[in-house]
Amino acid sequence: MDRKIRVLVAKPGLDGHDRGAKVVARSLRDAGMEVIYTGLRQSPEQIVQAAIQEDVDVVALSILSGAHMHLFPRVTELLAQKGAEDILVIGGGVIPEDDIPYLKSKGVRAVFGPGTPTQTTVDFIRANVTGR
């Protein structure tokens, strides 16, 4: 790629805790990526709008509230409706292993749970972002 990888880090839903999202955002910045953090309590519509406006390569969703089964697929659905299905969508947070296959079937390419080394996320993004 001729430019830095651009990542939108977003906290969908009513989840009010963002320490993990900020740790990941910092790690991505330290790895040379450009990071846009949307802040807390974002709707899927707000996340998709920001992703398109910011011309990001990746949307990294972080959630602890348990609403991932609704919110993550809604983001991928809206991206597809806007013709932006080439944006890589990943997720993280407290997500049961049993929920991951469903999320992947809905377009979430990877899910990183608690304790995942941030370098794993960096490496996954680098390996999966194509030259948009």
ChimeraX attribute file (.defattr): number of C-alpha atoms within 10 A of each C-alpha:
attribute: neighborCount
match mode: 1-to-1
recipient: residues
	/A:1	8
	/A:2	5
	/A:3	8
	/A:4	11
	/A:5	22
	/A:6	21
	/A:7	26
	/A:8	24
	/A:9	25
	/A:10	30
	/A:11	25
	/A:12	27
	/A:13	21
	/A:14	14
	/A:15	16
	/A:16	14
	/A:17	15
	/A:18	18
	/A:19	9
	/A:20	15
	/A:21	22
	/A:22	16
	/A:23	12
	/A:24	22
	/A:25	23
	/A:26	16
	/A:27	18
	/A:28	23
	/A:29	17
	/A:30	12
	/A:31	15
	/A:32	13
	/A:33	19
	/A:34	18
	/A:35	23
	/A:36	18
	/A:37	15
	/A:38	16
	/A:39	14
	/A:40	17
	/A:41	16
	/A:42	16
	/A:43	17
	/A:44	23
	/A:45	14
	/A:46	14
	/A:47	22
	/A:48	24
	/A:49	15
	/A:50	18
	/A:51	24
	/A:52	16
	/A:53	9
	/A:54	13
	/A:55	15
	/A:56	20
	/A:57	25
	/A:58	21
	/A:59	25
	/A:60	25
	/A:61	23
	/A:62	30
	/A:63	25
	/A:64	19
	/A:65	15
	/A:66	14
	/A:67	14
	/A:68	24
	/A:69	14
	/A:70	12
	/A:71	17
	/A:72	24
	/A:73	20
	/A:74	18
	/A:75	24
	/A:76	23
	/A:77	17
	/A:78	17
	/A:79	22
	/A:80	15
	/A:81	10
	/A:82	12
	/A:83	10
	/A:84	18
	/A:85	14
	/A:86	13
	/A:87	21
	/A:88	21
	/A:89	25
	/A:90	23
	/A:91	25
	/A:92	22
	/A:93	21
	/A:94	16
	/A:95	21
	/A:96	11
	/A:97	9
	/A:98	8
	/A:99	12
	/A:100	19
	/A:101	13
	/A:102	12
	/A:103	21
	/A:104	17
	/A:105	10
	/A:106	16
	/A:107	19
	/A:108	22
	/A:109	16
	/A:110	19
	/A:111	24
	/A:112	18
	/A:113	15
	/A:114	10
	/A:115	7
	/A:116	12
	/A:117	12
	/A:118	17
	/A:119	13
	/A:120	11
	/A:121	21
	/A:122	18
	/A:123	12
	/A:124	14
	/A:125	22
	/A:126	13
	/A:127	9
	/A:128	12
	/A:129	16
	/A:130	13
	/A:131	9
	/A:132	10
